[in-house]
Amino acid sequence: MSVFLGQHVKETLMGCEALTGRVEDRIYPVIAIQGVPQYPFVRYFTEVTDAEYDKGPGGLEHVQDSCTMTVHCVDKKYDPAIYMLAAAREALEGKDGIYADFKLDPARVQSADCYFDTDLAAFVGELVLTTNTQPVEES
């Protein structure tokens, strides 16, 4: 199920030495933990943008979800945010996988940008990737 896509994102980013060498274990889903920010850190979001169904013998059957994965690499300085963004892209782009609850097609970059977030008073490297997930067929 696509709701578990965040597990793939976190596992993949935690396995990226170029990224964890900068942020250690400060990779958070959706928002940073209260008391953060200790810079630098990474936060990520996942979203199902479309669900596809087919008519099967038992009625509608879920075929796949189209999803986005958004990663924010946050630092007080511009250059480190960009280097983290490049490391996150290298870690996630083209990656696929099979998990207990879903199969994941290779991720494709939709956009990459860097901007200054006035609320955080920090630079945010933003990476958005798209992918599709399918249910794992029961055997």
ABEGO torsion letter per residue (X at the ends): XAAAAAAAAAAAAAABAAAAAAAEABBBBGBBBBGOBBOBBBBBBBBBABBBBBBBAAEBBBABBBBBBBBBBBBABAAAAAAAAAAAAAAABGBBEBBAABBBBBBBBABBBBBBBAAAGBBBBBBBBBBBBBBBBBX
